[in-house]
Amino acid sequence: MKYVLITGASSGIGKALAEKFAKQNHNLIIVARRDKLLNDLKKELEIKYKIRVLVYVYDLSIYENVIKFYDQIKNFDIEVFINNAGFGDRNDPWDSDLYKIKKMIDLNITALTIFSILFIKDNLNKDVQLINVSSTAGYKIWLGGIIYSASKFYVSVFGEGIAKLILEKKAKLKMKILAPSSTKTEFVTRSVVKSKVDQKILKESEAKRSFYQKSPQLLAEYAYKLYQSDKIIGIVDSFKDKFYLEDNYFEIM
Ligand SMILES: NC(=O)c1ccc[n+]([C@@H]2O[C@H](COP(=O)([O-])OP(=O)(O)OC[C@H]3O[C@@H](n4cnc5c(N)ncnc54)[C@H](OP(=O)(O)O)[C@@H]3O)[C@@H](O)[C@H]2O)c1
């Protein structure tokens, strides 16, 4: 039995991805910290689409949990591994809460890197996909959240580099990067936790942002297009309802 694995599936883009892949008849492995949300989603999707959903509850910003979780799921037949769990921090870097940004780097970079390495090692010559979720802030510098933006540049460069290396080695695994633009999820709420940015400025920038915000369902449709295509990068337009599929973004040296 094949599975699509989605990290951070309890809300937002991850939840919408779970719904989209379930609707297309894929079985799922979903993981995040909020077990009730994950189990409610499992019940709903299993009844609605007659698929199988396996739930795991882990804080993936903790190294030991990443290793333990991978160990538990590695023997399932995983056709797509989606590294989606991540969060942001809306602060000038020097005003950031050090513990929060450590956790952000541990999740956005460390967990994603470890899962990617382990999944590629086990599946390099199999017909499977690894999709890592970056951001448009992983291609353009977001001054409102520079550390988050830098963490997503890592995701973009890491993913595109691996994709190119895999092509060079003529291995079978497909490495892809999804870059959402502003999407209506819990992202903003989490980004402003411990933010020292002035409330008035925050409200103004959120009002601007909400004007262009996509729905997580639209993002899931785009992600499915990326999954079905042979392209490496899927970038969402920040201002229009457009999605671009590309083979290259960064120069290779
Ligand atoms: N929304 C946007 O505007 C936007 C734009 C570009 C890129 N993105 C990226 O899209 C991805 C999904 O974010 P979202 O917008 O859907 O936000 P979201 O609604 O906050 O979803 C984040 C998901 O990650 C999980 N998560 C957070 N911390 C975790 C931890 N320590 N361990 C395990 N799971 C954890 C959350 O579940 P629990 O809290 O239950 O653990 C939740 O399921 C992120 O990588 C984000 O950077 C978002």
The ligand as a Gaussian input file, in Angstrom:
#p B3LYP/6-31G(d) Opt

LIG

0 1
 N        0.946000      30.904000       4.821000
 C        1.842000      31.567000       4.129000
 O        1.672000      32.764000       3.824000
 C        3.070000      30.850000       3.634000
 C        3.808000      31.434000       2.577000
 C        4.949000      30.792000       2.126000
 C        5.359000      29.584000       2.693000
 N        4.620000      29.044000       3.715000
 C        5.110000      27.767000       4.292000
 O        4.078000      26.805000       4.221000
 C        4.279000      25.814000       5.228000
 C        2.968000      25.560000       5.947000
 O        2.599000      26.711000       6.686000
 P        1.103000      27.239000       6.780000
 O        1.049000      28.544000       6.111000
 O        0.156000      26.191000       6.366000
 O        1.005000      27.558000       8.353000
 P        0.226000      26.830000       9.543000
 O       -1.240000      26.858000       9.298000
 O        0.758000      27.483000      10.765000
 O        0.724000      25.320000       9.450000
 C        1.973000      24.903000       9.941000
 C        1.928000      23.407000      10.185000
 O        3.211000      23.016000      10.707000
 C        3.005000      22.314000      11.937000
 N        4.071000      22.574000      12.874000
 C        4.457000      23.783000      13.393000
 N        5.435000      23.599000      14.292000
 C        5.664000      22.250000      14.350000
 C        6.537000      21.431000      15.106000
 N        7.390000      21.954000      15.997000
 N        6.496000      20.090000      14.926000
 C        5.628000      19.535000      14.039000
 N        4.776000      20.260000      13.285000
 C        4.798000      21.602000      13.449000
 C        1.678000      22.851000      12.487000
 O        1.057000      21.876000      13.332000
 P        1.063000      21.839000      14.927000
 O        0.974000      23.230000      15.438000
 O       -0.136000      20.981000      15.234000
 O        2.338000      21.149000      15.289000
 C        0.870000      23.014000      11.207000
 O        0.291000      21.789000      10.853000
 C        5.392000      26.347000       6.128000
 O        6.616000      25.715000       5.797000
 C        5.451000      27.840000       5.773000
 O        6.713000      28.391000       5.985000
 C        3.510000      29.636000       4.183000

